[in-house]
Amino acid sequence: MGDFLSFNDLANQFGAKLQEIADNFNAIKDHPSLIKWIDKQFGKIIAFRLKDDENEQNYYLVITKDGARMNEGEYSAFEIMFTATPELMMNLLEGKIHISTELKARNLRVWGNLHEGIIFQRFSQKM
Amino acid sequence: MDVWECIYTRRSERRFKGEEGKQIPGKDIETILDAARHAYGINDVPQWRFLLIRDQDTKNLIANFAQEVAHMIFGSSYEVFSGHIWYIPERSRLAIAEYTQTGELWKYPIESSFVIIPCITKGAWFEVRTPYFDQSAAATGMAIQNMWLTAHNLGWGAGCNAMPLNDIRRREIFSAYTGVPLSWQMAAAYCFGDRTSARHVGPSRSSLEGIAFSEHWGVRYIRKAFLEEVEEISVPKKDIMDTIKGVGHCYKFDDSRKVPDWMIEKMIHAAIWTPNPENLNHWRHIIIKDEKTKQFLAESTKEGFKLYYGRSFEELRDHHPHIHEDKLLEYAEWMLEEGWKYPLEADSVILTIFAKDWTEYPHIAGTLPGGTDYIWSTATGTAIQTLRLAANALGLETQIDLYTVGEFRKTDMLITKLGIPDSWIPLTMLAVGYKGDAPDVVQMERPKFPTKNLVFDEVWGIPHETL
């Protein structure tokens, strides 16, 4: 038997990884690079829509200068929302994919401000 | 296409395939034109007429005008132009400037399938003291946003070419060419066509906190997620065409039902992603929930309603041909007694404000007198329409109110009350909430004007022939 993982399994793995990233943001909450990214805004909301032909699961990360919080579900007003399969989304978090390449190949879709997603990916790779 | 997908993935497309691509078929052109009719009109009368241009010589003329004007504007100074592309990395700006200053980028009307020239009334529709110039332009923008989203839904590209009719001389030439009376303001050239490639992402926009205020100018609206854990949200999906056709009037809100904050945020967030000149994000929204402020707004509406619905029976009848004479008094009495209360009964009122003074165009070598004025209010209209579409998709109703913003005295009072700076202009109030119960005669929708009365083929006055 192979290691078949269902959509839900993959989504849960993604959620766990995102929680790990949130914990790491909490550990660096006074870091100059984080403060520079947030600047004079209240924070950033990075949303993820995991999707295949039949399933959909949403997560979002709320990042402020006081820390980060991972939530299951969708948020209405985000800086950026990524939409992709769970596998690609995990690769995005781990820095294994180039966002622009996947956008052009239509494997990844983006609503919102792309530059926020690129900066977020850089943070998540370092964590 | 789902309404959110349509709004967030709509782009300004400026590269079309021309003869090497597909022409937009007549059926799709009719669908795009029809979408415009479902937008707001002051007293349900559209403030616009559209010139539909498919003739190649006319498209060439528009393209040549556009190149001339773009060269004049963007060729004046690299330092000035560099500021206009603030969202592009500095290392890339020089190359973009070198290309842009030739004006070649604006010649895309040549390759487009068709061009729409919106002609906006200069306020000829009302017998009130204030001609509602900017509101007429905004209403045109609302119609344009419907068309733009419809084209996107059908797989076609569209872009606004703000250049060709920017100055009086070129407008006069075009008027002589096409017969557009100068009592109508020609505003830009909207080009539709088979795009060369889809733009996967657009330039970054302001954050929600950057363009939305809470109750008063300068008090930034803060998304609830930054303040507290929010309960689970489920953003409903709805087809864009059903949404476009679903937006209507609402003079009675259910004031016992509160609209969740996330829905108001969703409306504002969607409106950020509407077309706007040079990505200047030249609009702001004040979200008003305070009961005293809503009472103030409702009193303005009451005053306006007294003047409008208290007029002679004959005038009322002529303004409401869709209401039988037997029902007209019932309608007018209800509006005078109850109808004016909607700003107070709504959950929220969103005041949309725009800036006309974002550009230095009038000051570049004294060029382009009276040129770009209407562009700003028209573009803001696309944002207002997006607010309404978003509300409809969320199961909410909206009602546009102009009484508080359309008259100098009331606008002055509003500006003073809400601390709005002089360089910003209140454009519309939008009441938002859940639908309440109103008499059938009030809820009756006025029949839409037929497309052939609103669109002219190639030349002013030639009614559009269904394709």
Interface residues (C-beta under 8 A of the other chain):
Chain A: Q41 F42 G43 I45 Y60 V62 T64 R69 N71 G73 E74 Y75 S76 A77 F78 E79 L103 K104 R106 R109 V110 W111 G112 N113 L114 H115 E116
Chain B: W4 Y8 T9 H200 V201 S204 R205 S207 L208 E209 G210 R220 I222 R223 A225 F226 E229 V230 E232 I233 S234 V235 W262 M263 E265 K266 I268 H269 W273
